[in-house]
Amino acid sequence: MVKNFFALFFLYGIIVLNCKGNQPVLDKFPEIGGNFTLEDTTGNKFSLSDLKGKSVLLFFGYTNCPDACSFNLSRLSAVYNKLGSDSEKVKTLFVTVDPARDTKEKMGKYLSYFKFNPIGLTGTGKEIDKVADLYKIVHIKRETGQGKDYQVDHSTITFLIDANGIVRYLIKQDDPVNQVTAVIRNLLSEKL
Amino acid sequence: MKFGYGLGKLFFSFLLLEAAYCSFHPKTIEIRDGWIAETPEGAEVTGAFFKIKNYSEFDDEIISIQSSVSNDIQLHEVYMNRDVMSMRRLPSLRLNKGEFHELEPGKMHLMIMGLSEPLKSGAKIEITFKFKVAKEKRVEFVVKKMEFQ
């Protein structure tokens, strides 16, 4: 719990520092991120480093989330539409924080709904925790009081990662489509 | 005689005005702009959103919600603690006299659980609301994509 609190406080502080007025500014966050390996929805090993050379959007969620996750995926659909042909240079990774219920098959079906083909990633609880720690992500399973049902409270930050695997921007849940599109364009316009 | 005729006209006008007022603001609970987020294949839950106002003369509350598409529909409040999203189940929704609520993404929703098949855009789903005081209400919700400009 204390660990979660500090992770949350740390991430929030960085988000505040990351906003200069309303202009999205690319930065570097040496304390956040790093390479990781999980399994994709076809059962193959997948590492962040497999996407070297591409820009990456990474976020953590679960398919039983009726609000924040579908909201974010729908927002990203609009961002990809705005990016036009540049959208091919950006891949989205969706790491489940509910590996017990999000089977590979279920995630595969769920994510295939979105035309920008987000890649679903899963692993054991420990493997997910390790990646979540790398990115200072909070995820807490919360019983609903109805049988075995539960929800997962989780961080809603989407990480914008550059072609070298470095986190460059923290996209907030309420950042509008135009702002998200603009910051991705900024990143794409950087010389490698 | 003339005086009586005038009074009759006045009374009739009053009835007409009252009828017009009631047709715009029925003294009951109004639920409008209801929609349900389209679901990808494999999704077992989705959110429904609407506006509700209590035009009646009594304080009231929603005590149950039912639909043929799910055995389990819950009222949820969403709140953000810094960047962490949490949901809390509400046992009911208070609707004091004159009170208005908008259930929208990121704030409150109906969580429709246990879907056995995807809900596709354009479909119309009836949801029944039961209240503590007012008569139950059946409202048609439209399924649509969660879209952004």
Interface residues (C-beta under 8 A of the other chain):
Chain A: L8 F9 L11 Y12 I15 T63 N64 C65 P66 D67 A68 S70 F71 S74 R75 S77 A78 E105 K106 M107 G108 K109 Y110 L111 S112 Y113 F114 V138 R142 T144 G145 Q146 D149 Q151 D153 H154 S155 T156 I157 K172 Q173 D174 V177
Chain B: A37 P40 E41 G42 A43 E44 V45 T46 G47 D72 H76 V78 M80 N81 R82 D83 V84 M85 S86 M87 R89 P105 G106 H109 M111 I112 M113 K145 M146 E147 F148 Q149
